[in-house]
Amino acid sequence: MIDRNTFSSIIGGKRVLLLHHWDADGIASAAILMEEMKKQGVDEIKNEVPVLGEFEMRNDWIEKNAREAPDILITADISIPLDNLIALRDGLGVDIVMFDHHTRPIVEEDGIFFINYCSLRDEDWPSNTYVLNDYFGRKPDLLSALGLVGDKGRNIEKYTDVWPMFSKHLEITGFTIDDVSMIVDLLDSCYKSGRREELMKLPMLLMDKSDNELAETVMKNESLKSFSKDIENQIRKYFSRGLKKKDGYLLSEIDTEYHIISALTRRFSNANPDGEVMVVNSGLFHGKTQLYLRSKRKDLRPLIGLIQDQDQSAGGKVDVVGSVIDNSRFEPILNLISLELLK
């Protein structure tokens, strides 16, 4: 891992391409990094997210961007597979700095600087914004709280070594966790409704604002309010259908082009805290099925490696696993997951 001074020397005066996750934690992380890199005199910052629902950049994207490659690539809150990281490094001809908090093997490759406290310290860091706050020595603010609440929901209150200092700051500035949740939902509505271009404008919209300015900017955005209403209707529709009992978990099967699998799984998990909840979506990717699994009682990290060992894309944290699986491999992998959960 590189220290903050080394990071500053690497990025100073450079043209940076920032790849980040599409959810509230990824958006807020991008805004934080834009603020910090601006202080370091970065010449130009362009931000982008992968195709929504995917965790890597396709070869045609690499070839296109290699023609006008940035000087350096920064990733935030997105667990890009190692082979794709190497392809990005070699295809663009740039060094990569990774800020992340998802469980994965430590990356030890030339030209790839790995800043992931979960992997390096074997600890549960609840959001990427919290990693960035620690790394850059930032104080609690609404922007970083968006990542914490975005990734953990109200469960962030259980992180008694983290949340109290953020809660105290929010109380002083007049915000509650419910206010933060409302802003998170508005931000997340962009990716859930498939508005990728609108999503990529959000980090610039959020950066360099006071807590009150940030909240007002988001909560008065009519487009986000419209997206959010549409998404909530979709989630309620599928939630009302309930869950099926399977070996080792509870299951919801959906078929939609909306990116609601994470929010729907969280809602089912909150309603069923004593069991493992899985949602699978067959309507988003041709020839593949999206899978999301949550638990409030089990460490799910072994399942990430289990799925990856089957040559399928998977990522996550202690309490969540997300994956996109080839349809031909889906049933065998479900059986493996059941066996693991029944142990």
BELWOFEN-V49137 format. One record per residue. N is the residue number from 1. PHI is phi in radians with two decimals (* if undefined). OMEGA is omega in whole degrees, -180 to 180 (* if undefined). BURIAL is I if it has 9 or more other ideal C-beta (glycine too) atoms within 8 Angstrom, else O. Layout:
BEGIN
n={N,N}
phi={PHI,PHI}
omega={OMEGA,OMEGA}
burial={BURIAL,BURIAL}
END
This chain:
BEGIN
n={1,2,3,4,5,6,7,8,9,10,11,12,13,14,15,16,17,18,19,20,21,22,23,24,25,26,27,28,29,30,31,32,33,34,35,36,37,38,39,40,41,42,43,44,45,46,47,48,49,50,51,52,53,54,55,56,57,58,59,60,61,62,63,64,65,66,67,68,69,70,71,72,73,74,75,76,77,78,79,80,81,82,83,84,85,86,87,88,89,90,91,92,93,94,95,96,97,98,99,100,101,102,103,104,105,106,107,108,109,110,111,112,113,114,115,116,117,118,119,120,121,122,123,124,125,126,127,128,129,130,131,132,133,134,135,136,137,138,139,140,141,142,143,144,145,146,147,148,149,150,151,152,153,154,155,156,157,158,159,160,161,162,163,164,165,166,167,168,169,170,171,172,173,174,175,176,177,178,179,180,181,182,183,184,185,186,187,188,189,190,191,192,193,194,195,196,197,198,199,200,201,202,203,204,205,206,207,208,209,210,211,212,213,214,215,216,217,218,219,220,221,222,223,224,225,226,227,228,229,230,231,232,233,234,235,236,237,238,239,240,241,242,243,244,245,246,247,248,249,250,251,252,253,254,255,256,257,258,259,260,261,262,263,264,265,266,267,268,269,270,271,272,273,274,275,276,277,278,279,280,281,282,283,284,285,286,287,288,289,290,291,292,293,294,295,296,297,298,299,300,301,302,303,304,305,306,307,308,309,310,311,312,313,314,315,316,317,318,319,320,321,322,323,324,325,326,327,328,329,330,331,332,333,334,335,336,337,338,339,340,341,342,343}
phi={*,-1.65,-1.44,-1.12,-1.13,-1.15,-1.03,-1.07,-1.21,-1.24,-1.68,-0.97,1.28,-1.71,-1.66,-1.90,-1.86,-1.92,-1.72,-2.43,-1.18,-1.67,-1.59,-1.04,-1.11,-1.17,-1.14,-1.12,-1.08,-1.09,-1.11,-1.08,-1.12,-1.09,-1.08,-1.20,-1.24,-1.07,-1.11,-1.59,1.30,-1.09,-1.25,-2.74,-2.21,-2.07,-1.99,-2.70,-2.11,-1.14,-0.94,-0.98,1.69,-1.90,-2.02,-2.60,-1.74,-1.23,-1.06,-1.15,-1.18,-1.08,-1.09,-1.12,-1.36,-1.14,-1.19,-2.31,-1.19,-1.24,-1.42,-2.71,-2.00,-1.98,-2.03,-2.43,1.08,-2.44,-1.53,-1.19,-0.99,-1.03,-1.12,-1.29,-1.06,-1.12,-1.11,-1.15,-1.05,-1.35,-1.22,-1.56,1.21,-2.31,-1.35,-2.22,-1.99,-1.91,-1.91,-2.71,-2.44,-1.60,-1.21,-2.88,-1.07,-1.09,-1.57,-2.22,-2.26,-0.99,1.39,-2.14,-1.75,-1.80,-2.10,-2.46,-1.14,-1.06,-1.40,-1.22,-1.91,0.92,-2.23,-1.65,-1.75,-1.23,-2.73,-1.26,-1.09,-1.22,-1.05,-1.13,-1.03,-1.16,-1.11,-1.67,1.18,-1.51,-1.52,-0.99,-2.67,-1.11,-1.02,-1.27,-1.14,-1.04,-1.20,-1.11,-1.28,-1.08,-1.54,-2.01,1.05,-1.21,-1.12,-1.08,-1.14,-1.34,-1.45,-1.25,-1.65,-2.14,-1.17,-0.94,-1.23,-1.29,-1.06,-1.11,-1.09,-1.09,-1.09,-1.11,-1.60,1.59,-2.05,-1.99,-1.11,-1.16,-1.10,-1.11,-1.04,-1.12,-1.18,-1.00,-1.06,-1.14,-1.12,-1.18,-1.09,-1.11,-1.30,-1.13,-1.71,1.39,-1.60,-1.16,-1.14,-1.11,-1.04,-1.25,-1.49,-1.18,-1.00,-1.12,-1.22,-1.56,-1.22,1.01,-2.16,-1.21,-0.99,-1.16,-1.14,-1.10,-1.06,-1.14,-1.03,-1.33,-1.27,-1.75,-1.38,-1.14,-1.09,-1.11,-1.12,-1.18,-1.04,-1.11,-1.11,-1.09,-1.11,-1.05,-1.09,-1.15,-1.11,-1.09,-1.05,-1.33,-1.12,-1.14,-1.39,1.34,-2.18,-1.80,-1.45,-2.18,-1.23,1.65,-2.83,-1.85,-2.22,-2.17,-1.88,-2.23,-2.48,-2.59,-1.54,-1.40,-1.57,-1.97,-1.10,-1.17,-1.14,-1.17,-1.10,-1.05,-1.15,-1.12,-1.15,-1.11,-1.43,-2.35,-1.19,-1.69,-2.48,-1.59,-2.06,-2.15,-2.12,-2.15,-2.15,-1.71,-1.81,-1.79,-2.15,-1.18,1.35,-2.40,-2.12,-1.53,-2.24,-2.41,-2.30,-2.25,-2.58,-1.76,-2.33,-2.04,-1.42,-1.58,-1.01,-1.04,-1.20,-1.08,-1.12,-1.03,-1.22,-1.10,-1.13,-1.62,1.07,-2.10,-1.29,-2.71,-2.72,2.65,-2.49,-1.00,-1.89,-2.63,-2.27,-2.14,-2.70,-2.13,-2.13,-0.99,-0.99,-1.18,-1.85,-1.15,-1.07,-1.04,-1.24,-1.02,-1.12,-1.13,-1.10,-1.02,-1.06,-1.20,-1.23,-1.42,-1.12}
omega={178,179,-174,179,178,177,180,-179,-180,-172,-175,177,-175,170,-171,168,-177,175,-177,177,-173,-178,-175,178,179,179,179,177,179,179,178,-180,177,178,-177,-179,176,178,-176,176,175,-174,-176,178,173,179,-179,173,175,170,-173,-179,179,-176,177,180,-175,-178,180,176,180,-179,180,-176,177,-180,176,-173,174,176,-179,180,175,174,-178,172,178,-174,-178,-180,-175,-178,178,175,179,178,177,179,-176,-177,179,-179,-176,169,-180,172,-176,170,-174,176,178,-180,177,174,178,179,179,-179,177,176,176,-177,-167,179,-176,-175,-180,-179,-175,-177,-176,180,177,176,-166,177,176,177,179,174,-179,178,179,-175,-176,179,-179,176,177,174,-178,-178,-180,176,178,178,-179,-180,179,-178,-174,-176,180,177,178,180,178,178,-172,175,-176,-167,-177,-179,176,179,179,178,-179,179,180,-177,172,-179,174,177,177,176,180,179,180,179,177,-179,179,179,-178,-179,179,-178,-178,179,174,-179,-174,-178,178,-180,-174,175,-171,-179,178,-180,-175,-172,176,178,172,179,-178,179,180,-179,-179,180,-178,-171,177,-179,-175,179,180,179,179,178,-175,179,179,-179,-179,177,179,-179,180,-180,-178,178,-178,-180,175,-174,173,176,176,179,175,-178,174,-169,169,179,-178,180,-173,174,178,179,-176,-171,-180,-179,180,179,178,-179,177,-178,178,179,-178,-172,-176,180,177,-176,178,171,176,-178,-179,-172,-173,-176,178,177,-179,176,178,-178,176,-177,178,175,175,-173,-177,172,-175,-175,178,-179,179,178,179,-180,179,178,176,179,177,-179,179,176,178,-177,-178,-171,-176,173,174,-176,170,-167,175,-178,-179,-179,-169,-177,177,-180,174,178,178,178,178,180,-180,-178,-180,-180,*}
burial={O,O,O,O,O,O,I,I,O,I,I,I,O,I,I,I,I,I,I,I,I,I,I,I,I,I,I,I,I,I,I,I,I,I,I,I,I,I,O,I,O,I,O,O,I,I,I,I,I,I,O,I,O,I,I,I,I,O,O,O,O,I,I,O,I,I,O,O,I,I,O,I,I,I,I,I,I,I,O,I,I,O,O,I,I,I,I,I,I,O,I,I,O,I,I,I,I,I,I,I,I,I,I,I,O,O,I,O,I,O,O,I,I,I,I,I,I,I,I,I,O,O,O,O,I,I,I,I,I,I,I,I,I,O,I,I,O,O,O,I,I,I,I,I,I,I,I,I,I,I,I,I,I,O,O,I,O,O,I,O,O,I,I,O,O,I,I,I,I,I,I,O,I,O,I,O,I,O,I,I,I,I,I,I,I,I,I,I,I,I,I,I,I,I,I,I,O,I,I,I,O,I,I,I,O,I,I,O,I,O,I,O,O,I,I,O,I,I,I,O,I,O,O,I,I,O,I,I,O,I,I,I,O,I,I,O,O,I,I,O,O,O,I,O,O,I,O,I,I,I,I,I,O,I,O,I,O,I,I,I,I,I,I,I,I,I,I,I,I,O,O,I,O,O,O,I,I,I,I,I,I,I,O,I,O,O,O,I,I,I,I,I,I,I,I,O,O,O,O,I,I,O,I,I,O,I,I,I,O,I,O,I,I,I,I,I,I,O,O,I,I,I,I,I,I,O,O,O,I,I,O,O,I,O,O,I,I,I,I,I,I,O,O}
END
